[in-house]
Amino acid sequence: MPPVPVDVLNDLCSRFLINIPEEEKSDQIRICFQIELAHWFYIDFYRQEKPQLPECGMREFTFTVMSHLPFLRQYAKDVDKILAEWKAYKRKVPVHGAIILDESLDECLLVQGYYTRTSWGFPKGKVNEEEDTFTCAVREVIEETGFDIRPYCDPEDFLVQQVHEQKIQLYIAYGVSKSTIFQPKTRCEIKKIEWFRVANLPTHKGDTTPQKSLGLNPNNFFLVIPFVKPLRKWIRAKKGELTKKRDSQLGFVYPSLESMPPGMALQMRQTFDYASIHSQPLPPQHPAPRPVQNPESLLPFESWIQQQQQQQQVVTEEDARGRKRVRIRQIPAWNNFRFDYKNIMKHLS
């Protein structure tokens, strides 16, 4: 490899190393972090403007810098050992970032590093000294995607996983339009930014879902895997919360079975599959619902449902499995309704 020009080394060392405090010049870990900053600057600016400059990795660059600076020459012979200790330390530094979800909550944004061939992950990065976790996450996501997550997430809403010895905390930003243009703020750090369906992401190393749906090995998502199950759980809960909020705004409520007489509750379960709405199991032994042949044979409650439907106060729906559901508009007529318990029990007995 041809050497890095002396004038370039002098500029990089003056920017990142010469002026650090005297007490930190003997701290090998601190020195490695400063050399890493100089390495990024060399790649992002010098080689972008002068592609003829030599391309070198962190090991070669560290050895070159240590050999160039007088107060670091004593460490040059142990560069491999020093870098190994530095990398071990880095793996223990907490990482913060974000899981960015689209408006449907079905897709999330992943990034691919500039020097990683196939690995995908959430935008994130290491916390700086005395930096709070949310500020770190916002900064890292802006650096890697150019997107500000603050309007889209709650600082109290996040997922945390321990990967080996490293704590990874990701805030959840949802409702982001897929038409958003993402542009990294740092050069030569992020190579690709793409949307992925959460359903296509693996939950463990042996999960073949991404191979079938994306043509990618599950190992390509090794830093995503620990978050997939808790993320899917969060999405299910959030979708239910948003559905109830939307229905409340539209004036719909789901009547509770606990407020009905036992016989009426059973009839409701049989007719409208309320177990699918309230997650209440049906009784193990329950009679089949009566076949309705003509309006005269309808039970009182069924007649009432039919009458209210005609008045557009009750909406019945079928889900993807063909099960019936009922939603009742909250209007004065329904508020004042009272069940004729005796008459109902007479017909059900």
N, C-alpha and C positions, 0 to 999 in steps of 0.2 A: 504494500500500500504506500503510495507517495505521501510524504509528510504534509501535515497541515502547515500552511505558511506562517512564518514567525509573526508577521503583522496581525494576522487573524488571531493567533494565540494571545498576543499582547492585549488586543482589544477585549477578547472574551475574559481573560484573567482580570483585567481592570474593572470590567463590569460586574463580575460575579464572585471573585475570590480575594483580591488584594485588600479590599476595604472591610472585610468581615472583622469583628472584634478579636483582639489578640487571644483572649481566653478560648475562643472557638477554633483557632487555627490548629490546635492539637486534637480536636474532636473529629475523629475519622468519619463518623456517621454524618456529622454536620457538613464536613467537606464534600462527601459524596453527594449530598443533596444539592450543594452549590454547583458541583461539576455537572450534575444532571440538568440543572437549569441552563448552564452554559452549552451543554450538548444540544438541548432543544433549540436554543437560539441559533446555534451553528446550522442545524438542519433547516429550521423555519425561515431563516433570513439569508445567511451567507450562501448556502447551497442553492437556494431558490434563485438568487441573483447571479450566482456564478456556478452553474452546474458542473464545471470542470474541476471544482474542488473535490478532494477525495471523500468518498463515502465511508464512514467508519461507525462501528457500533459503540456501545457504552464502554466496553472493556478497553478497546483500542484508544478511545478518546480519553478515558481516565488516565491510562498509562502515559499518553502524550502530555496531558496537562501536568501531571505530577512530575514528570521528567523536566518540564519547562520551568516550573516555579521553584526557586531555591528552597523555600520553607516546606515544600512537599516532596522533594527528591528522596528523602529518607524513606518515604512510604512506597515508592514506585516498585521496588522489588517484591513487595507483598500485596500487589494490586488485586490478585485473585482472592486472597483471604479477606481483604478489606471489603471487596464488593460482595462476597458471600455473606459477611456479617451485616452489611448494609441492606441487602435484599431480605434477609431474615427479619431485620428490624421493620422494614417496610410492610411486611406481611402482617405485622401486629398493629399497624396504625389504622384506626377506624376509617371507614369509607362511607361517604354519604352521597346520595343522588336521588333520582326520581324514576318512578314508573309512570310513563305518560300514556294515557288511554284515550281512544277516540270518543266521539259522541255516542256511539252505540255501546261502548264499554266492551266490545268484542275484540278489539285490536290494540296492541301496545307497540311502542316505538323502541327499537333496538339499534345499537350502534356497533360498528366494526372498527377496531383499531387499525391504524395505518400500517403497523408492522405485524399484525396478526393475520394470518392467511384466511382463516375461515371462522374464527370465534366471534360470537355475537354476545352482547351484554347490554344492560341498562346503562344510560349515561350516569356517571358517578366519578368520584375522585377522593383523594385523601384530604383530611381536615388539616388546616393550618394551625399553628400554635395560637391559642387563645381565640379561636374562631368557633362560634356556636354551630350546632349541627345543621340547622335550617339554612343559615347563611352559606355554609359550605355547599349544601346541596344545590341551592340556587346558583351559586357561582360556577360550580362544576357543570351543571346542565347548560348554562349559557355558553361556557367555553366550548363544550362538545357539540352543541346543537344550535346555538344562537337563540334559544327559546327561553323566555322568562316564565317559570312555572307558578310564580306567586299568585296571579289571579285565578288559578285553577286548582289550588290545593289548600288544605288545612294543615298548619304546622303540627297539629296534634294527630294527624291521620297518616300513619306510616307503617311499614313492615320492617322487621329486624330479623336477620339471620346471622348465625356464627358460622363462617366458612373457614375450616381449619382453625387458625388462631386469630382470624380477622373478623371484626364486627362490621357488618354491612347494613346500613339503615337507608331505606328508600321511601321517600314521600310519594303519595299517590296523587297525581294530577290528572283529572278526568274531564271529558267534555271538549277535548282539543280537536279542532277540525282537521280532517285528513288533507285538506287543501293547503294547510300551513307549509310555508317554505322554511326548511331547516338549513342553516348554514353555520358550520363551526367557526368559532372566533379564533381558534388557534390553528396554525398551519401544521400539516404532516402529523396530526394526532388521530383524527377520525377519517376513515376512508369511505365508509358507507353509512347511510342512515335510512332505515326502512321500517315499514309497518308489518307486524306479524300478528296473525290470529292467535289469541291466547289458547284456543282449543287445539292448535297445532304444535304447541310447545311441549317438550318432554317433562315428565314429573320425576324421572329417575334415569340413570345411565343406560338401562336396558330398554327404555321406552322407544319403540320403533315408529311412533307417530310422526316425528319430523321426517323420517326417511320416506314414509309413504306419501305424505302431503307436500313436503318441501324438497325432497331429494337431498336432505342434509343429515349428517350423523348427529345423534344426541350429544356427543362430546363437543359439538360446535356451540352448545348452550350450557356448558358446565357451570357458569356463574349465574345462569338464569334459573336452572333447575330447582335450587332451594326455595325459590319464591313462587313457583307456579301454583302449587296447591293452596297456600294461603291467599294468593292473588285471586284464584278462582272463587274461593270462599267469600272474599271481600266483594267481588263483583256480584255474586248471587245476592248477598245482603243489600248491596247498594241498589241493584235493579228492583228488588222488592220495595225498598224505601222510596225510590223514585216513582214506582207505579202507584203506591198508596197516596203519595203526595199529589200526583197528577189526578187521580180519581177524586181526591178530596176537593181539589180545585174545580173539578167538573161537577161536583155535587153528588158523587156516588159514594155509597157506603156498603160494606159487607155485613149483613145482619149476623149476629152471633147466635150460635146454637144454644148456648147456655141460658139465654133469656127466653127460650121457648119451652113449652111443656114437653115431656119426654116423647110422647107419641108424635107430636108435630115435628120435633127434631129428627126423629127417625124417618118420617116422610120426606123431610127436606134432604136428608142424606141420600135417600134412594132416588129422589127425583132430580136433584141438581149436583150430586157428587160433591157435597160440601167438604168431604174429607180432603179433597185436593186443594181446597182454598184454605182451610184452617188447620191442615195437617192432623186431623183427628181420625183415628182408625175406625172403620165401621165395626159394629158388633159382629162377633164371629158367626152367630146364627141370626139371620134376619130374613124375613119373608121377602119374596120378590115383589117389586112394585106392581100394582094392579094395571092391567092393560086398559087404556082408555079407548072405548069404542065410539062413544057419542057424547056430546056435551051434557046430556042428562045424567050420565053415569059418573061424571067427574066428582071427586071429593070436594068438600067445601074449599079447602085451601087451593086445590088445582083450579077450581072455578075462579077463585079470587085472582090467582096468577094470570089466568087468561084474560080476565076483565081488566086488570091493571096494565097488561101488555098492550091492550087496545088503546088505553089512555096514555101510552108511552111513559109510564112511570117505572116499569120494570123492564130490564134488558136481559135476555138470556143469550148466552154465547156458547160456542163449542170450541174447545181447545184443539191442539194438533192431534190428540188421540180420540177426538170425537166425544169427549165428556162434556156434559152440560154444566154451565155456571150461571149464576144469577147475580145481577147487580141492581140495586134498588135506588132510585133517585130520591134524595132527601128533600121532600116537599111536605107541606102541611098535611096533605091527605094521608101520607104514610105516618107522619108523626102522631096523628090522632087515631091511627088504626089500633083496634083491640081484638085479640083472638077470642072467639067464642069457644072456650075450652071444652065445655060440656058437650056441645054439638059435635065438635071435632072428635072427641074421644068416643062418642056414640058411633060415629061412622068408622073409626079405626078398630073398634073392638069386634 
